[in-house]
Amino acid sequence: MTNKQTNKQTNKPTNKPKTTKLLKREDITDAARALRDGELVAFPTETVYGLGAVISNEKAVKGVYAAKGRPSDNPLIMTVSDLEMAKRYLEPLSHRAEKLIKAFWPGSLTLVCDVIPGTVSDSVTSGRSTVAVRFPDDPLTTTLIKEVGEPIVGPSANTSGKPSPTTAEHVMHDLHGKIYGVLDGGTTNVGIESTIVDVSSGSPFAILRPGNVTREMIEAVAGPLDELSVDPAAAPKAPGMKYRHYSPTKPVFTIDERVNEWQNAISLTDDRTALAVPDSLLKSLAPSVADSDRVIYQLGATTQNWQHRLYDVLRDIDDQPTIDQLLIYLPVDNPANEGYRNRLMKAAHGPFVKD
């Protein structure tokens, strides 16, 4: 072999997979530098982990869509470190919007607002004249954004359509090798994505996606909400409105609170069917499952507990070789349960049918 051939072989690209860094709090300067350099970094919020890229870097923003496998007509949320940063990009806010900001920011409320033309790229807004904006209640992430010096996009840091991540480990599971790093802030507090409200001009004052900030809480601050009418053929105005979301690979079926429905379902399925139930229901079912080898997930006692556990359960069933399917509790339809029901009904195949 000649020297020329040897050099050619030596210099051939190795195509090694990218290694995603697990970043700690003390690595926040590294995370901010990476974002400014056009890298993708996942970050914690009180709801779920987001996938960040600076909004001014078109290539990086498009990289978010690619890393997630996200449809390009599904707009991204602009995540800010304070209200002043948000206002650099927004047309003057309505009185209602100002009321909601005063009541719920920082927090798990996203507002769809009119954007100042030319300040936010079409890759973020999906070509709309509005942008969804959020100021999360997470000091680690707001410090990160301040160090970056401009907003970052913040869709959930998962493979598109799959359950959202509530831990850094969940992000690593989906996106390892596809992004620069994950800023580890521990387990998120809320567990489902933020409520989204449309406060843009010429649009109904309506909830586009329910969440932990409930309809009753919003109306108590800013008056009655309009009912939302969604055109299924139209491009979504905000995340979570159109595409199938939050779904594990294994089938999920819902059952309401009636004990006899659960007992019937248990009698018709074997131990490879897992159960996810609130504490009160588990007590009633104890005789039916006491001698079984089923995996049983305890959801907790309150709506907040159910929300906090939901995605962790949906992710875990795919990792358990002894589970073929999941039966999970679907509570009655009321404003307090709207966020949990919305995510679960998008993830589930439907109600359990006894045949």
Secondary structure as GFF3:
##gff-version 3
##sequence-region A 1 355
A	DSSP	alpha_helix	3	10	.	.	.	ID=ss1
A	DSSP	beta_strand	21	23	.	.	.	ID=ss2
A	DSSP	three_ten_helix	25	27	.	.	.	ID=ss3
A	DSSP	alpha_helix	28	36	.	.	.	ID=ss4
A	DSSP	beta_strand	41	43	.	.	.	ID=ss5
A	DSSP	beta_strand	50	52	.	.	.	ID=ss6
A	DSSP	alpha_helix	58	68	.	.	.	ID=ss7
A	DSSP	beta_strand	77	79	.	.	.	ID=ss8
A	DSSP	alpha_helix	83	87	.	.	.	ID=ss9
A	DSSP	alpha_helix	95	104	.	.	.	ID=ss10
A	DSSP	beta_strand	109	114	.	.	.	ID=ss11
A	DSSP	alpha_helix	122	125	.	.	.	ID=ss12
A	DSSP	beta_strand	130	134	.	.	.	ID=ss13
A	DSSP	alpha_helix	139	148	.	.	.	ID=ss14
A	DSSP	beta_strand	152	153	.	.	.	ID=ss15
A	DSSP	alpha_helix	168	175	.	.	.	ID=ss16
A	DSSP	beta_strand	181	183	.	.	.	ID=ss17
A	DSSP	beta_strand	195	198	.	.	.	ID=ss18
A	DSSP	beta_strand	206	209	.	.	.	ID=ss19
A	DSSP	alpha_helix	215	222	.	.	.	ID=ss20
A	DSSP	beta_strand	252	255	.	.	.	ID=ss21
A	DSSP	alpha_helix	259	268	.	.	.	ID=ss22
A	DSSP	beta_strand	273	278	.	.	.	ID=ss23
A	DSSP	alpha_helix	279	289	.	.	.	ID=ss24
A	DSSP	beta_strand	296	300	.	.	.	ID=ss25
A	DSSP	alpha_helix	303	319	.	.	.	ID=ss26
A	DSSP	beta_strand	325	329	.	.	.	ID=ss27
A	DSSP	three_ten_helix	335	337	.	.	.	ID=ss28
A	DSSP	alpha_helix	338	347	.	.	.	ID=ss29
A	DSSP	beta_strand	350	351	.	.	.	ID=ss30
###
